[in-house]
């Protein structure tokens, strides 16, 4: 809490003028806490965003003819990932290569689910309430959006579509690996050329084969990095992707028993309903009370309470998650002693030199091993307190140059403009194996070793 109180103090002050990124962070915080404006705008910020993600079929009319005719899975899934940081159905991210701490590489994995875990989808016993409130949450939100749009609300039709989405999500959940299946990091590590994804992990959407290379490039285009079939990637969940295809075939070919469809229905409608539902369900927290009320019962079923965190706390977390380096800069200027980082730099250097010196006094270690140990010690990247980059106005402003800051924006709309920075920061190392950007996340830590990245983090107080 002390950390968040610090954040509030620096975010509530007037703009310092030293960096545009700091101004944007403060504007985002104020827009997040402007509850009167949020109430005034209702669901407008969400409604204006839905067309950008190819709409939510259940909450609009004529989706099949307006969007469905040109719908592709590559476009729909990639847009949620590259622009809004939401990974649905397929998780694609950049991370350190588990077997080469100097390299960053594309990873494909199974995504998170709408409910807390795959166990919930049995929907019986202790999990029944969660499933019921989950469906009601989707139903109520769709009805509210249709009402705000002045569209007819047919409760029966909406609940039928919601039921199909729920049936599909249950099967997607069952296709995921269990936590026990993911305990062995050796089995999780499957490095293959991207071409192998197209050959070995076929996914069919509406009788069209999913193009993994095209999908990846739609995301990587945001940073101008082209990806070829020969690009090596790591697949964490090969069994999930193999089990997923029969589910997709079932729910994009209208083969569900006891369900009647209109001839004009797009075969991808259920999938688009699911993709956008997973996107919008987490956005209602930034909208008016009427929208937040739609998830009240669901929150009670999952968390045991309907109460929300204080607005100031939600907003401090929200701004920090979206603009962590800008907030980190404000925090450093407020809380850090001027010479504390320099002192730690000297200490770490001395520790390293003593360690290397002592290596050559070890009689039991041969010369080759000593040399390798010295190279390892000198290659360790120290992360002391914060990255020097965040103190550089040019660097910081460039990082957030695509973030728009307007004092009148609502919490949701202002935050969404920050999401695009995630992909820029995450992907810039894809073809760089000798350099890594350290992003100070300001989490309280003691001295910590990260062997997969060959780095040490030291907290300053």
VEXDREN-2710 file (C-alpha; in Angstrom, 1 decimal):
% VEXDREN-2710
k/r/px/py/pz
1/UNK/0.0/0.0/0.0
2/UNK/2.9/2.4/0.7
3/UNK/3.9/2.0/-2.9
4/UNK/0.5/2.9/-4.1
5/UNK/0.2/5.9/-1.8
6/UNK/3.5/7.1/-3.3
7/UNK/2.1/6.7/-6.7
8/UNK/-1.1/8.7/-5.9
9/UNK/1.0/11.5/-4.5
10/UNK/3.1/11.9/-7.6
11/UNK/0.2/11.3/-10.1
12/UNK/-2.1/13.9/-8.5
13/UNK/0.4/16.7/-8.9
14/UNK/0.3/19.1/-11.8
15/UNK/2.3/18.3/-14.8
16/UNK/6.0/18.9/-14.3
17/UNK/6.7/19.6/-18.0
18/UNK/10.0/17.7/-18.0
19/UNK/8.6/14.9/-20.1
20/UNK/5.4/14.4/-22.2
21/UNK/5.2/10.8/-21.0
22/UNK/4.9/11.9/-17.4
23/UNK/2.1/14.3/-18.3
24/UNK/0.3/11.5/-20.1
25/UNK/0.6/9.3/-17.0
26/UNK/-1.0/12.0/-14.9
27/UNK/-3.7/12.6/-17.4
28/UNK/-4.5/8.9/-17.5
29/UNK/-4.8/8.8/-13.7
30/UNK/-7.1/11.8/-13.5
31/UNK/-9.3/10.5/-16.3
32/UNK/-9.5/7.2/-14.4
33/UNK/-10.6/8.9/-11.2
34/UNK/-13.1/11.2/-12.9
35/UNK/-16.2/9.3/-11.9
36/UNK/-18.7/11.9/-12.8
37/UNK/-17.5/11.9/-16.5
38/UNK/-17.4/8.1/-16.5
39/UNK/-21.0/8.0/-15.4
40/UNK/-22.0/10.6/-17.9
41/UNK/-20.5/8.6/-20.8
42/UNK/-22.1/5.3/-19.8
43/UNK/-21.0/2.6/-22.3
44/UNK/-20.0/5.0/-25.1
45/UNK/-16.3/4.3/-24.9
46/UNK/-16.9/0.6/-25.3
47/UNK/-19.5/1.0/-28.0
48/UNK/-17.1/3.0/-30.2
49/UNK/-14.4/0.4/-29.8
50/UNK/-16.5/-2.7/-30.8
51/UNK/-16.4/-2.0/-34.6
52/UNK/-12.6/-1.9/-34.4
53/UNK/-12.6/-5.6/-33.2
54/UNK/-15.1/-6.6/-35.8
55/UNK/-18.1/-6.1/-33.5
56/UNK/-19.8/-8.4/-31.0
57/UNK/-22.4/-10.3/-33.0
58/UNK/-24.7/-10.8/-30.1
59/UNK/-24.9/-7.1/-29.4
60/UNK/-25.6/-5.8/-32.9
61/UNK/-27.8/-6.5/-35.9
62/UNK/-26.8/-7.8/-39.3
63/UNK/-23.4/-8.9/-38.2
64/UNK/-23.3/-11.8/-40.6
65/UNK/-23.7/-9.5/-43.6
66/UNK/-21.8/-6.5/-42.3
67/UNK/-18.8/-8.3/-40.8
68/UNK/-19.2/-12.0/-41.2
69/UNK/-18.7/-12.2/-45.0
70/UNK/-15.1/-10.9/-44.7
71/UNK/-14.3/-12.3/-41.2
72/UNK/-11.0/-14.2/-40.8
73/UNK/-9.6/-15.7/-37.6
74/UNK/-6.2/-14.3/-38.3
75/UNK/-7.6/-10.7/-38.3
76/UNK/-9.9/-11.1/-35.4
77/UNK/-7.4/-12.8/-33.0
78/UNK/-4.5/-10.7/-34.1
79/UNK/-6.3/-7.4/-33.6
80/UNK/-7.1/-8.2/-30.0
81/UNK/-3.5/-9.1/-29.3
82/UNK/-1.6/-6.4/-31.2
83/UNK/-3.7/-3.4/-30.4
84/UNK/-5.5/-4.2/-27.1
85/UNK/-3.1/-6.7/-25.4
86/UNK/-5.8/-9.3/-25.1
87/UNK/-4.9/-12.9/-25.9
88/UNK/-7.8/-15.1/-26.7
89/UNK/-7.8/-18.7/-28.0
90/UNK/-4.1/-18.4/-29.0
91/UNK/-1.4/-16.9/-26.8
92/UNK/1.5/-15.3/-28.7
93/UNK/4.2/-13.4/-26.8
94/UNK/7.9/-12.7/-26.8
95/UNK/10.0/-14.1/-24.0
96/UNK/13.5/-15.2/-23.1
97/UNK/14.5/-18.5/-24.7
98/UNK/14.5/-21.0/-21.8
99/UNK/17.8/-22.5/-23.1
100/UNK/19.5/-19.3/-24.2
101/UNK/19.3/-16.4/-21.8
102/UNK/20.7/-14.0/-24.4
103/UNK/17.9/-14.7/-26.9
104/UNK/14.3/-13.5/-27.2
105/UNK/12.0/-15.7/-29.2
106/UNK/8.3/-16.0/-30.2
107/UNK/6.3/-18.3/-27.9
108/UNK/2.9/-19.9/-28.7
109/UNK/0.9/-21.1/-25.7
110/UNK/-2.7/-21.8/-24.5
111/UNK/-4.5/-18.7/-23.3
112/UNK/-6.2/-18.0/-20.0
113/UNK/-10.0/-18.7/-19.7
114/UNK/-13.0/-16.6/-18.8
115/UNK/-13.4/-18.6/-15.5
116/UNK/-10.7/-19.0/-13.0
117/UNK/-9.5/-22.5/-14.1
118/UNK/-10.6/-25.4/-16.3
119/UNK/-12.0/-27.1/-13.3
120/UNK/-14.9/-24.5/-13.1
121/UNK/-16.3/-25.7/-16.4
122/UNK/-17.8/-28.8/-15.0
123/UNK/-20.5/-26.4/-13.9
124/UNK/-21.7/-28.7/-11.1
125/UNK/-21.4/-28.7/-7.3
126/UNK/-19.3/-25.8/-6.1
127/UNK/-18.8/-24.5/-9.6
128/UNK/-22.4/-24.3/-10.6
129/UNK/-23.0/-20.8/-9.3
130/UNK/-19.9/-19.5/-11.1
131/UNK/-21.1/-20.9/-14.5
132/UNK/-24.6/-19.6/-14.0
133/UNK/-23.5/-16.1/-13.1
134/UNK/-20.9/-16.1/-15.9
135/UNK/-23.6/-16.7/-18.5
136/UNK/-25.9/-14.1/-16.9
137/UNK/-23.0/-11.6/-16.9
138/UNK/-22.6/-12.2/-20.7
139/UNK/-26.4/-12.0/-21.2
140/UNK/-26.9/-8.8/-19.2
141/UNK/-24.0/-7.0/-20.8
142/UNK/-25.2/-7.9/-24.3
143/UNK/-28.7/-6.7/-23.5
144/UNK/-27.4/-3.5/-22.0
145/UNK/-25.3/-2.7/-25.1
146/UNK/-28.3/-3.4/-27.4
147/UNK/-30.4/-1.2/-25.3
148/UNK/-27.9/1.7/-25.4
149/UNK/-27.8/1.2/-29.2
150/UNK/-31.5/1.4/-29.5
151/UNK/-31.8/-2.2/-30.8
152/UNK/-34.5/-4.7/-30.1
153/UNK/-33.7/-7.0/-27.1
154/UNK/-34.8/-10.5/-27.6
155/UNK/-34.0/-12.3/-24.4
156/UNK/-34.5/-15.8/-25.9
157/UNK/-32.2/-15.3/-28.8
158/UNK/-29.5/-13.7/-26.7
159/UNK/-29.6/-16.5/-24.2
160/UNK/-29.4/-19.1/-27.0
161/UNK/-26.3/-17.5/-28.4
162/UNK/-24.8/-17.2/-24.9
163/UNK/-25.4/-20.9/-24.3
164/UNK/-23.6/-21.7/-27.5
165/UNK/-20.6/-19.6/-26.5
166/UNK/-20.6/-21.3/-23.1
167/UNK/-20.7/-24.8/-24.7
168/UNK/-17.8/-23.8/-26.9
169/UNK/-15.7/-22.4/-24.1
170/UNK/-16.2/-25.6/-22.0
171/UNK/-14.7/-27.6/-24.8
172/UNK/-11.9/-25.1/-25.3
173/UNK/-11.2/-25.4/-21.5
174/UNK/-11.2/-29.2/-21.8
175/UNK/-8.7/-28.9/-24.7
176/UNK/-6.2/-27.1/-22.5
177/UNK/-3.4/-28.9/-20.6
178/UNK/-4.0/-29.3/-16.9
179/UNK/-1.5/-27.6/-14.4
180/UNK/-0.1/-31.1/-13.7
181/UNK/0.6/-31.5/-17.4
182/UNK/2.7/-28.3/-17.4
183/UNK/4.9/-29.0/-14.4
184/UNK/7.9/-30.3/-16.5
185/UNK/9.7/-27.4/-18.2
186/UNK/11.6/-29.9/-20.4
187/UNK/8.3/-31.2/-21.9
188/UNK/7.0/-27.7/-22.4
189/UNK/9.9/-26.6/-24.5
190/UNK/9.3/-27.4/-28.1
191/UNK/11.3/-25.3/-30.5
192/UNK/10.3/-25.5/-34.1
193/UNK/10.3/-23.4/-37.3
194/UNK/7.1/-21.4/-37.7
195/UNK/6.4/-23.5/-40.8
196/UNK/5.9/-26.5/-38.5
197/UNK/2.9/-24.7/-37.0
198/UNK/1.2/-24.7/-40.4
199/UNK/2.0/-28.3/-41.0
200/UNK/1.5/-29.9/-37.6
201/UNK/-1.1/-27.7/-35.9
202/UNK/-3.8/-27.2/-38.4
203/UNK/-6.8/-25.1/-37.3
204/UNK/-9.9/-24.8/-39.4
205/UNK/-12.2/-21.8/-39.1
206/UNK/-15.3/-21.8/-41.3
207/UNK/-13.6/-24.4/-43.6
208/UNK/-10.6/-22.1/-44.0
209/UNK/-7.2/-23.2/-42.7
210/UNK/-5.6/-20.9/-40.2
211/UNK/-2.3/-19.4/-41.5
212/UNK/0.1/-19.2/-38.6
213/UNK/2.6/-17.2/-40.5
214/UNK/0.0/-14.6/-41.6
215/UNK/-1.3/-14.4/-38.1
216/UNK/2.1/-13.8/-36.6
217/UNK/3.0/-11.2/-39.2
218/UNK/-0.2/-9.3/-38.5
219/UNK/1.0/-8.8/-35.0
220/UNK/4.7/-8.2/-35.8
221/UNK/3.7/-5.6/-38.5
222/UNK/3.1/-3.2/-35.7
223/UNK/6.8/-3.0/-35.0
224/UNK/7.9/-3.5/-38.6
225/UNK/9.5/-6.9/-38.1
226/UNK/8.7/-9.4/-40.9
227/UNK/8.5/-13.1/-39.9
228/UNK/9.2/-15.9/-42.3
229/UNK/8.3/-19.6/-42.2
230/UNK/11.9/-20.4/-41.1
231/UNK/11.6/-18.3/-37.9
232/UNK/12.1/-20.5/-34.9
233/UNK/9.4/-20.4/-32.3
234/UNK/8.7/-22.2/-29.0
235/UNK/5.4/-24.1/-28.6
236/UNK/4.5/-24.5/-25.0
237/UNK/1.1/-26.3/-25.6
238/UNK/1.3/-28.6/-28.7
239/UNK/-1.3/-30.9/-27.3
240/UNK/-3.7/-28.0/-26.8
241/UNK/-3.4/-26.9/-30.4
242/UNK/-4.0/-30.5/-31.6
243/UNK/-7.1/-30.9/-29.4
244/UNK/-8.4/-27.4/-30.4
245/UNK/-9.1/-28.1/-34.0
246/UNK/-12.0/-30.6/-33.5
247/UNK/-13.6/-28.0/-31.3
248/UNK/-13.2/-25.3/-33.9
249/UNK/-14.6/-27.6/-36.6
250/UNK/-17.6/-28.3/-34.5
251/UNK/-18.5/-24.7/-33.6
252/UNK/-17.7/-23.0/-37.0
253/UNK/-19.6/-25.5/-39.1
254/UNK/-22.9/-25.3/-37.4
255/UNK/-23.1/-28.9/-36.4
256/UNK/-24.5/-28.4/-32.9
257/UNK/-27.5/-30.6/-32.2
258/UNK/-30.8/-29.0/-31.2
259/UNK/-29.8/-25.6/-32.4
260/UNK/-31.6/-23.9/-35.3
261/UNK/-29.7/-21.4/-37.5
262/UNK/-30.8/-18.9/-40.0
263/UNK/-29.5/-19.4/-43.6
264/UNK/-27.7/-16.1/-43.4
265/UNK/-25.8/-17.0/-40.2
266/UNK/-22.0/-16.8/-40.7
267/UNK/-20.4/-20.0/-39.6
268/UNK/-17.9/-18.0/-37.6
269/UNK/-20.5/-16.1/-35.5
270/UNK/-20.0/-18.2/-32.3
271/UNK/-16.3/-17.8/-32.4
272/UNK/-16.5/-14.0/-32.9
273/UNK/-19.0/-13.9/-30.0
274/UNK/-16.5/-15.7/-27.8
275/UNK/-13.5/-13.6/-28.8
276/UNK/-15.2/-10.3/-28.2
277/UNK/-16.9/-11.5/-25.0
278/UNK/-13.5/-12.3/-23.5
279/UNK/-12.4/-8.8/-24.5
280/UNK/-15.3/-6.9/-23.2
281/UNK/-15.8/-8.8/-19.9
282/UNK/-12.7/-7.1/-18.4
283/UNK/-13.6/-3.6/-19.7
284/UNK/-16.8/-3.0/-17.8
285/UNK/-14.8/-2.1/-14.7
286/UNK/-13.9/1.2/-16.5
287/UNK/-17.4/2.0/-17.4
288/UNK/-20.4/3.5/-15.6
289/UNK/-22.0/1.9/-12.6
290/UNK/-24.8/0.5/-14.8
291/UNK/-22.2/-1.5/-16.7
292/UNK/-20.3/-2.5/-13.6
293/UNK/-23.5/-3.9/-12.1
294/UNK/-23.7/-6.5/-14.9
295/UNK/-20.8/-8.4/-13.3
296/UNK/-21.7/-8.0/-9.7
297/UNK/-23.2/-11.5/-9.2
298/UNK/-20.3/-13.0/-11.1
299/UNK/-17.8/-11.3/-9.0
300/UNK/-19.6/-12.5/-5.8
301/UNK/-19.5/-16.1/-7.1
302/UNK/-15.8/-16.0/-8.0
303/UNK/-14.3/-13.7/-5.2
304/UNK/-16.9/-14.0/-2.5
305/UNK/-17.6/-10.3/-2.5
306/UNK/-19.3/-7.7/-4.6
307/UNK/-17.2/-4.8/-3.3
308/UNK/-14.7/-3.2/-5.6
309/UNK/-11.3/-1.8/-4.6
310/UNK/-11.2/1.9/-3.9
311/UNK/-11.1/4.0/-7.1
312/UNK/-7.8/5.6/-6.3
313/UNK/-6.2/2.1/-5.8
314/UNK/-7.7/0.7/-9.0
315/UNK/-6.4/3.7/-10.9
316/UNK/-3.0/3.6/-9.4
317/UNK/-2.6/0.0/-10.4
318/UNK/-4.2/0.7/-13.8
319/UNK/-1.8/3.5/-14.7
320/UNK/1.2/1.6/-13.4
321/UNK/0.3/-1.5/-15.4
322/UNK/-0.1/0.6/-18.6
323/UNK/2.7/3.1/-18.2
324/UNK/5.0/1.5/-15.7
325/UNK/8.2/3.2/-16.8
326/UNK/6.6/6.7/-16.6
327/UNK/5.2/6.0/-13.2
328/UNK/8.5/4.4/-12.2
329/UNK/10.3/7.7/-13.1
330/UNK/7.9/9.7/-10.9
331/UNK/8.4/7.2/-8.1
332/UNK/12.2/7.3/-8.4
333/UNK/12.3/11.1/-8.4
334/UNK/10.1/11.1/-5.2
335/UNK/11.5/8.3/-3.2
336/UNK/15.1/7.5/-4.1
337/UNK/18.2/9.0/-2.5
338/UNK/20.4/10.6/-5.1
339/UNK/23.5/8.5/-4.6
340/UNK/21.9/5.2/-3.5
341/UNK/22.1/3.6/-7.0
342/UNK/25.7/4.7/-7.5
343/UNK/26.6/3.1/-4.1
344/UNK/25.0/-0.2/-5.1
345/UNK/26.8/-0.1/-8.5
346/UNK/30.1/0.1/-6.7
347/UNK/29.1/-2.7/-4.3
348/UNK/28.0/-5.0/-7.0
349/UNK/31.2/-4.4/-9.0
350/UNK/33.3/-5.1/-5.9
351/UNK/31.4/-8.3/-5.2
352/UNK/31.9/-9.5/-8.8
353/UNK/35.7/-8.7/-8.7
354/UNK/36.1/-10.6/-5.4
355/UNK/34.2/-13.5/-6.7
356/UNK/36.3/-13.7/-9.8
357/UNK/39.5/-13.3/-7.8
358/UNK/38.5/-16.1/-5.5
359/UNK/37.8/-18.4/-8.4
360/UNK/41.5/-18.7/-9.2
361/UNK/42.3/-19.8/-5.6
362/UNK/40.1/-22.9/-5.9
363/UNK/42.3/-25.9/-6.1
364/UNK/39.5/-28.3/-7.0
365/UNK/38.4/-26.4/-10.1
366/UNK/40.2/-26.8/-13.4
367/UNK/41.3/-23.9/-15.5
368/UNK/38.7/-24.4/-18.2
369/UNK/35.9/-24.4/-15.6
370/UNK/37.3/-21.3/-13.9
371/UNK/37.4/-19.4/-17.2
372/UNK/33.8/-20.4/-17.9
373/UNK/32.7/-19.3/-14.4
374/UNK/34.4/-15.9/-14.9
375/UNK/32.7/-15.4/-18.2
376/UNK/29.4/-16.2/-16.6
377/UNK/30.0/-13.8/-13.7
378/UNK/30.9/-11.0/-16.0
379/UNK/28.0/-11.6/-18.2
380/UNK/25.4/-11.2/-15.4
381/UNK/23.3/-8.2/-15.9
382/UNK/22.7/-6.3/-12.7
383/UNK/19.3/-4.6/-12.2
384/UNK/19.8/-2.1/-9.4
385/UNK/16.8/-0.2/-8.3
386/UNK/15.7/1.1/-11.7
387/UNK/16.9/1.3/-15.3
388/UNK/18.8/4.4/-16.2
389/UNK/16.6/4.6/-19.3
390/UNK/13.6/5.9/-17.3
391/UNK/15.5/9.0/-16.3
392/UNK/16.1/9.9/-20.0
393/UNK/13.3/12.1/-21.3
394/UNK/14.0/11.3/-24.9
395/UNK/13.9/7.6/-24.3
396/UNK/10.8/7.8/-22.2
397/UNK/8.9/10.0/-24.6
398/UNK/9.7/7.8/-27.5
399/UNK/8.5/4.7/-25.6
400/UNK/5.0/6.3/-25.1
401/UNK/4.9/8.4/-28.3
402/UNK/1.9/6.4/-29.5
403/UNK/-0.1/7.0/-26.3
404/UNK/-2.6/9.8/-26.7
405/UNK/-3.4/11.9/-23.7
406/UNK/-6.5/14.0/-23.5
407/UNK/-7.9/15.3/-20.2
408/UNK/-11.5/14.5/-21.2
409/UNK/-11.0/10.8/-21.9
410/UNK/-12.8/8.2/-19.8
411/UNK/-10.9/5.6/-17.8
412/UNK/-11.5/2.9/-20.5
413/UNK/-10.7/5.0/-23.6
414/UNK/-7.6/6.6/-22.2
415/UNK/-6.2/3.3/-21.0
416/UNK/-6.8/1.5/-24.3
417/UNK/-4.5/4.0/-26.0
418/UNK/-1.8/2.8/-23.7
419/UNK/-2.2/-0.9/-24.6
420/UNK/-0.4/-0.5/-27.9
421/UNK/2.8/0.2/-26.1
422/UNK/2.8/-3.3/-24.7
423/UNK/3.5/-4.9/-28.1
424/UNK/6.2/-2.4/-29.0
425/UNK/8.1/-3.1/-25.9
426/UNK/7.6/-6.8/-26.0
427/UNK/8.6/-7.4/-29.6
428/UNK/11.5/-5.1/-30.2
429/UNK/14.0/-7.8/-29.1
430/UNK/12.8/-10.5/-31.5
431/UNK/15.9/-10.4/-33.7
432/UNK/18.4/-9.1/-31.1
433/UNK/20.2/-11.7/-29.1
434/UNK/22.9/-9.6/-27.4
435/UNK/20.8/-6.9/-25.9
436/UNK/17.9/-6.7/-23.5
437/UNK/15.8/-3.8/-22.4
438/UNK/15.1/-3.8/-18.7
439/UNK/11.7/-2.4/-17.9
440/UNK/11.6/-1.3/-14.2
441/UNK/8.3/-2.7/-12.9
442/UNK/8.7/-1.1/-9.4
443/UNK/7.6/-4.2/-7.6
444/UNK/9.2/-4.5/-4.2
445/UNK/11.9/-7.2/-4.3
446/UNK/15.0/-8.1/-2.4
447/UNK/18.1/-9.4/-4.2
448/UNK/16.8/-11.8/-6.7
449/UNK/18.5/-14.1/-9.3
450/UNK/16.8/-14.8/-12.6
451/UNK/18.9/-17.7/-14.1
452/UNK/16.8/-17.8/-17.3
453/UNK/17.9/-14.3/-18.0
454/UNK/21.3/-14.4/-16.3
455/UNK/20.5/-11.4/-14.3
456/UNK/20.3/-10.1/-10.7
457/UNK/17.8/-7.6/-9.4
458/UNK/18.5/-5.6/-6.3
459/UNK/15.9/-3.5/-4.5
460/UNK/16.8/0.0/-3.3
461/UNK/15.1/1.5/-0.3
END
